[in-house]
């Protein structure tokens, strides 16, 4: 098992403050990580660092054996699958779903002059089937639901057969049904031994799919806790993270969190 991603004493400074503050963190092959934290904790910046789309102010970021600043970041992008709402918004609504996935092989957001072969077509359709949206292949991206777009986005991110998959708040904006359908797809992916190392960003423990193994909890740009999920998703750690007395429960492999009765009584 080797390091897919390693951050050593990494700081990102913007506007006179550290939005990422002296972070040490590594992701190994086969691991499925969750990054959790409140708004402004540094989650988005950390995922950009992991995706070779942001350079640290100080410290060292090594992705798939390549150290940022000593390699062409663009050469790493095909090796890193990325899903995000910002990326979805750049995809033309008239693009067919099948083409949305195929363009992931080139890292572009719209079909233009790229050349695809039968193997590309087969892989795109296979990924759509695996994510439960194969029937949408000939629909336009703008005609499908938000939840379906999220699953198409995951298929697109997997198209180039990446070694690292980054999921930036994949369940944001989804209703309960859409969220659960997406989490079911991500659970199957997380349990696939041939799937790449995965990092998922979320605000909510309820959005953590089954099969994820590790957690990184951020506060104020720094690491509050890091390790196995059961060790970091505790009442004490999440209460400190969000500044509110919280109770965490686990049912099977799914987590929930809510304000403790004592904190509710005090606020009443």
Secondary structure as UniProt FT lines:
FT   STRAND          3..14
FT   TURN            15..16
FT   STRAND          17..28
FT   TURN            29..30
FT   STRAND          32..36
FT   TURN            39..40
FT   HELIX           43..50
FT   TURN            51..52
FT   STRAND          58..63
FT   TURN            64..65
FT   STRAND          66..67
FT   TURN            68..69
FT   HELIX           73..77
FT   TURN            78..79
FT   STRAND          80..83
FT   HELIX           85..89
FT   TURN            93..94
FT   HELIX           97..102
FT   HELIX           103..105
FT   TURN            106..107
FT   HELIX           118..130
FT   TURN            131..132
FT   HELIX           134..136
FT   TURN            137..138
FT   HELIX           141..143
FT   HELIX           146..158
FT   TURN            159..160
FT   STRAND          164..168
FT   TURN            170..173
FT   HELIX           176..190
FT   TURN            193..194
FT   STRAND          197..202
FT   HELIX           205..207
FT   TURN            210..211
FT   STRAND          214..219
FT   TURN            220..221
FT   STRAND          222..228
FT   HELIX           229..232
FT   HELIX           235..242
FT   STRAND          246..251
FT   TURN            252..253
FT   STRAND          254..259
FT   HELIX           261..267
//
